[in-house]
Amino acid sequence: MNHSELSHRGFSTRCVHAGTYLDPVTGGACTPIFSSTAHRFPHPTGRNIYPRYFNTPNQQVVARKVAALEGAEEGLVFASGMAAITTLLAAHLRSGDHAVFQADLYGGTWELVTRQLPRWGISFSLARTEAEIQNACRPETRLIYVESPSNPLLRCLDLAAVAAFARSRGIPTAIDNTFATPFNQNPIALGFDLVVHSATKYLNGHSDVNAGVVVGARTAIERLRQVATLHGGMLDAEVCARLERGLKTLALRMERHNENALRLARFLQTHPAVAQVHYPGLPEHPDHAVARRQMRGFGGMLSFELRRPEAVDRLLDRLHLILPALSLGGVESLICVPARTSHRRLSPEERHQLGITDTLVRLSVGIEDAEDLMADLDQALAPG
Ligand SMILES: *Cc1c(COP(=O)(O)O)cnc(C)c1O
């Protein structure tokens, strides 16, 4: 089945079949791994194939699959989420430009923006709400970049409103959709131009691949490809094949991530050791209404505020099943304290501005049995 026929099929069907390279030699069900870096030139297709040109079969298979899942025309696969984000920024911004970023960005992106962009002569504004984004835009603004739900407080922006405003001003928009995944949210359908993922997280889903993806319209991806080939952050064929395998089960995994996270959020809400739970699927979350409008499910990420500072280390020390670890989006549940991990390089004042306290705990809810996860949290949160 070709690319355009598949784009009308269901999400799970696209996860399994979109992009697959059917090997004419064996008729095998899986894309073969093409490891060559040297290819016949001139090539019968007229193309010069080279991994750093982002045009080998394994790279294209993964790019097409993610594009099909996001409802985008094309995509590029990178060696990491940060390679994807750096390339996206470099392709859109030059010295003298201005860009607007959501204030509570992923820690790595936050550092890239606040520490590197000024060195490249690019100015930026950080904004929290739709209104702040609009007010921050200037005549020289060339990009609006957001994350929704955000890390680690799971704040959600009205994506259709942000995209409509940006269109009216002719400003390109990009969103990091890592937390939601295309299973729960498709920003292109809401008017966004580019969607970026750390494929290290849910897209691969097994905590054993570092990768990134950007998808969007053909012209936008072409523009990105020109910069990407020079920056060189492409993904190796074997890693592409592993990512392709991970993507085939995305729908199944996300169903369970969504279900488990909602159950754990409700459980933690009633726990005496917990002061507050941040999960967009809870009616008490400040952005629940907007999340319901633009998401099909609320994802596997949640965070919660512990009542007592001494409970933080006790929790991390006592857990048996849930692993204290950085990263997220794998089949196994992982827990971390953002002030010590993703946001440790921020000053205490910067963390305070973002609302990240020392007692905030972030949980990447895996696909284990919810009862076992609740029991593990319960025994680790017990007093004494
Ligand atoms: C992990 C992450 C990134 C960075 O991705 P890497 O693959 O680690 O480079 C970017 N954005 C979000 C939301 C992430 O969680």
The ligand as a MOL file (V3000), in Angstrom:
LIG
                    3D

  0  0  0     0  0            999 V3000
M  V30 BEGIN CTAB
M  V30 COUNTS 15 15 0 0 0
M  V30 BEGIN ATOM
M  V30 1 C 14.2770 14.4970 25.8520 0
M  V30 2 C 13.6080 15.6820 25.2720 0
M  V30 3 C 14.2370 16.4760 24.3140 0
M  V30 4 C 15.6660 16.2230 23.8700 0
M  V30 5 O 15.7600 15.0220 23.1930 0
M  V30 6 P 17.1370 14.1420 23.1220 0
M  V30 7 O 16.7160 12.9830 22.3020 0
M  V30 8 O 17.5280 13.8140 24.5300 0
M  V30 9 O 18.1510 14.9960 22.4520 0
M  V30 10 C 13.5290 17.5430 23.7810 0
M  V30 11 N 12.2760 17.8180 24.1800 0
M  V30 12 C 11.6420 17.0850 25.1140 0
M  V30 13 C 10.2640 17.4470 25.5110 0
M  V30 14 C 12.2750 15.9940 25.6900 0
M  V30 15 O 11.6490 15.2890 26.6240 0
M  V30 END ATOM
M  V30 BEGIN BOND
M  V30 1 1 1 2
M  V30 2 1 2 3
M  V30 3 2 2 14
M  V30 4 1 3 4
M  V30 5 2 3 10
M  V30 6 1 4 5
M  V30 7 1 5 6
M  V30 8 2 6 7
M  V30 9 1 6 8
M  V30 10 1 6 9
M  V30 11 1 10 11
M  V30 12 2 11 12
M  V30 13 1 12 13
M  V30 14 1 12 14
M  V30 15 1 14 15
M  V30 END BOND
M  V30 END CTAB
M  END
